[in-house]
Amino acid sequence: MIKIAFIKFGGMANGGTEKYLQTIASHLPKDEFEVDFFYCDSAPYIGSDFVHPDTDASRVEYCKSHGVNLIKFDVQFKDLRTQTHDWVNSNFFDVFNEDDYDVIQLGRAGHPEYPFTHINKTPIIDSIHLAGMGENKSNIYKTVLISEEQKSKWISAGGDPNKSVIIPVPVEVPDYGTESYIEEFGWEDKFVFGMHQRDDIHIFSPVPLEAYDDIQGEDTAFLILGGSANHRKQAKDYQLRNVKFLDTTSDISLIHKFLNTLNVYAHGRSDGEQCSSAIIEGLSHSLPMISHTAVSMGQLEQIGDAGVVVDGYEEYAQAMKNMMNNQKYYVDCKVNAEKRYRQIYDVPSIMKKFIELYNCLLYTSPSPRDS
């Protein structure tokens, strides 16, 4: 039995990196892996006004229902004034002992970070979720990057290419049925564009709704799940027609009800993507994709031949018109979206890669539990 520890500040939140680790932990076969997940509630940051999402009861229940042993620790503050973002007044090392584990799985930004600077014996599988920060710690067996672009930036920042492996984000997609908002909104005669994004003005992009302003008509609609106050202000200022917003939710059934409503996934984010869970969910619904260029370009890698990535709102508007008016192009993108999801992004394919990684680690590296 392989004993593995997952460690994450705010680890039971309904956030991207948190769900990434929760999904891996939950889908590991429990007849082969004993899985402990160390987490704390959100805590105030010192040196930043950022507020980390707090523990979500549904994510706690999800992990417990999949046989994950949850171990909670305390953190009073996270101090961003320190280089390693220290946890202030934490009892983490009172409840965690690295000698108890064969492997430790992380999900983090990439810089030297507490408490991992103090974990120096047990082999680590490191997964990095930002770009531009590389660290070569001696007990990191492999670093998982989530896209080719991120890997390139990580290597440029000093990461060891021989220790890198690309594994996309695992996103669970249930049997979602056919329920949608089309009848509820009276959109039976509408071609519906839409996107799913967290409520965060820092990642807001005006491009999708600017483009929609160019092409809107009685036969079009735009639906946003979540989004920020800036999206709502833009829709109001532009007096956009047939634009609706749905509240942010962690309810999987509502997320897929939203996706069932769309004809095209109209993505837009000011900083771009590394490996977007929302895009993966869209691909699982065979949705053609439109996005735009940004600082990071993981969306280009993800979308591939399932759509197009353009420069600016005028090209975006033209791409919208092509999706509505060129039936062959639209169908080809739908077919390619479904194929990309099945071949690259479905959970069984991703879990197979992680299990092989853990087994290979134990084959080549002695476990501290054996010493």
N, C-alpha and C positions, 0 to 999 in steps of 0.2 A: 504494500500500500504506500503510495507516494503522499507525503504530507506537505501541503502547500499553504502559504500564508499570503493573503491579499491585504494590502495596507493602503488606506486612502483617507486623507482629511475630508470630512463631510461625505464619507463614502456611501451613505445610504440616501443621498440626494437624488433627485430626478434630473441629473445633468448628464452631459455627453460622456465625459471621461468616467463618471461614476457608473452610468448604465453599461458602459463598455466593460468595466471590471465585473460588475454584477452579473452580466450575461455570461462571461467566460466562466466565472466561479460556479454559476448555476448549471451550466451545460457540461461541466466535466463529469465523466462517469463516476458515480460514488462508490462503485465496486473496485475502482482503481485509484481514486484520489480521496484523501481526507482533507476537506477544505475549510480553513478558518479565514474569516474576513474581519479584519480590525478596522473599526471606523469610529468617528466622533461626530457629534452634532456640529453645525456651523458655529463659528466663533468670530467675534469682531477682529478686523485687521488693524494693526498699528502701522501707520504710514500710508494708508490707502483707504478710500471710502467705498471700495468694492465690497459687496455683501455676497458671500458664497451661499448658494441655495442650501436650505436646511434639510434635515432628515425627512424623508417622505415615507409615511406609514405603509403605502402600497409597495414600495421598493423593499422595505424590511420584510413584509409578508411574502413577496415574490422570492427573495433569497431563502427564507426559511422553508418555503414550500418545495424548494429544489434541493434541500438537504445541506445547505450551507450553514456552518456554525458561526454565528455572529458574535463578535467580542467587542464591546464598546469601551472606549477610553475617553478621558476628559482632556480638553484644551480650553484654557481661558481666553487666550489671545493668539493670533498668528502675527508675528513681528516682521513686516516687510522692510524694516529699516536694516535688518541684518542680511548679510549676503545669502545665508542659507534659510531664510524665512523661518526662524525658530518658532517652535510651539512654546508658549509661555504658560507656566503652571500646568503642565501636562503629566499624567501618570502613565504615559504610554509604555515606558520601559518597566513599569511595575507589572504589567499584564502580558508583555511580549518578551520572549526569549528566542533569539534567532537559532540557538542550538536545537530547538524543538522541531525544526523544519528542514526538509530536503531542498526546497526551492521557495523563493519569494517573488511574487508577481506585483509589479508596480504600474501605476499610470500617472504620469506627471509632466511637467513643463520641459525639463531637460537640464537645468542648471544644478550644481551641487545643492542639495536640499535636505534639511532636517526632516525626519530622523535618520534618513538613509545614509547620511555621512557617518553614522555610528553603527551601521550594519556592515561588517567587513569580512565575515567568514562565509556565510551561507550564500550559495549562488543565486543571483538575481536575474530574472527576465524583466527587462526594463521596457516599458512602452512609453513613447514620447508623443505628446499631443500638441505641441507647438513647434514652430520652426526656428532655426537660428541659434539653437543652444545645444552644444555637444559636450558630453562628459565621458571620460574613459576611466571608470573605476575598476579596480582589479578583479572584484568578484562579480561584475556584470558579465554573465555568460553570453547573452545576446540582447541587442536592442531592437525592439519591434517598432518600425515606422509604418505609417498608415497610407503612404503614397510615395510614388517615385519622386515627386517634387520635394516632398518633405525630407526624404532620404538624401537627396542632393544637397539641400540646405544644411542638414545635420552634419554631413561629411565636411562641407565647407567650413562649418563652425568647429571642427576638430574631432568629430566622431570617427571611430574606427570602422572603415567599410567592411572589414573582415568579420566584424561582430554584428552587422546589420542584417535584418530580414524584413521584408514587407509583408504585412498581413492586414487586410482592410478591417474596418470597424464591424463587429458582429451586431446585426440588427435583427431582432426577432420579428417575424411577420406571421401572424396567426391566420387561420382560415377566416377571411374577413367578410365573406358573403357579398351581398349586392346593395346593402342599405346605403343611401346617400341623402344629400340635402336637396336634390333636384326638385322633387315634388313639393317639399316643404317651402322652398323659396320661389316656386313657380318658374323654374328655369328650364322647363322641358324643351324650349326652342332656342336655348342659349349655348354658345360655344364658350366653355368655362376655363379660364386660366386661374392659376392659384399657386400659393406657396405656404410653407410652414416655417415659422421662425420664432425664436424666443423673444420675449419682451426686453429688448436691449437697444437703446438708441445708438450705442457705440458701433454696432454692426449694420445699422440702417443704410440701405442704398435706395436712392430715389428712382433708379433706372426702370424697374419693372412697371411702376405706375405711371411714370412719364411716358413710356412706350404705349401703355394701355390708353392713355389720354389721346394718342395719335390715331388709334384704330378702333376705339369704342363705338358701339352702335346698339341698336335695339336687339341684335342677335348675339351680343357678347356679354360676359360677366367676369368678375374677378373676385376670388374668395381667398382670404388670408386667415390661416389658423395661427393665433398669437399675434406676432408683429408688435411694433412699438407705437408710442404716441405719435411719432413722426409719420408713420404710415397713415394713421387716422387723420392727422392734420393735412397731409398731402391730398388724400382723397377728398376732404372737405374743401380745401383751397382750390383744387382743380375742378370741383363739382362733378366728380366722376359718377357715371351711371352704372347701376347694377354691381356695385362693389359692397361686399359684406365682410365682416370680421367675426371670427369665432374666438371665444376665450381660450387661452392657453390651458392645456389639459395633459395629464399623464395617462388618461384613459385610452388604452390601445384601440378599443372599439370605436371611439369617437375620432381618433386620428385616421383610422381607415375608412370611416364614413365620410370624412372630409376628402380623402384621396379618391374615393369612388365618385365624387362629385365632379372631379376635374377631367378636362380633355387634354390639357397640357400643364406640366409643372413649370411655372415661370419663376425661376430662382433669381435671387439678387442679394448680394451681401458685399458691403464696402471693403472688407478685408479679405474676401475670398474664402476658400475652404482648404482643409487638408484632406479630410475624408468625411463627407457629410452624411450623417444618419438620415436626415430628411430626404436627401437625394436617393439614398438606397431604398427607403420606403417608397418613394415615387417610382423607382425602377421596378420594384416588386409588383406594382400595379400596371406595369407596361405603359407608363406615361412617357410620351415624348418630352424632351427637356429643352429649355432655353435658359441660358445664363449669360453673364457678361464678364469681361476681363476685370481683374482686381489684383491686389498686391500678391496674394497667394492664388495659385491656379489649380489646386487639386480638383476643382469642379470640371475642368477640361478633361482630366484623366478619367474621372468617374463617368461623365456623360458619353464620351467617345462617340460612336455612331448612332446613339439614341437621340441625338438632337444637335444643337449648335451653341457655341459660345461666341459672343459678338462684342464689338467695341461700341459703347454708347447707346443711348436710347433710340436713335434713329434706326440703327441696324437691328436693335432689339424689336422695334415696331415692325420692321420688314420681316423678321423671323416669325413674328406672330401671324402676320398675313399669310406667309408661306404655309404655316401649319393649318390655317383655316381653309386655304384655297387650293392647295396641292394635295389631293387625296392620296396619291401614290407615295409622296414624300412622308406624309403623316403616318400612313400604315407601316412603311419601312421603319420609321423611328420607333413605333410601338413594338414591332417584332424585335428590333435590336435591343430595346430596353428590357424586355422580358428575358432575352438571351443573356445579356450582361449580368442581370441579377442571378440567374441560375448558375452561370459558369464562374462568377467571381465573388458574389456578395452574400449568398445564402449561408445561414449559420452552420449547417453541417460541414460545408467546405472549409469554413474558417476554423471551426473547432478541431478538425482533423489536423490542421497545421499547428495549432497550439499544443495538442497532445503529442505530436511528433517532436516538437521542440522540447517539451519537458522530458520525454523519454530519452532523447538524444543527450540532453544535459546530464541526466543521471548515469548514462552509459559512459560518458567521458569525464565526469567530475565526481569525486567522492563526496558523499553527503556528510555534513557535520554530525548528523545523528549516528553515524557509524564510527566516529572517533571517540 
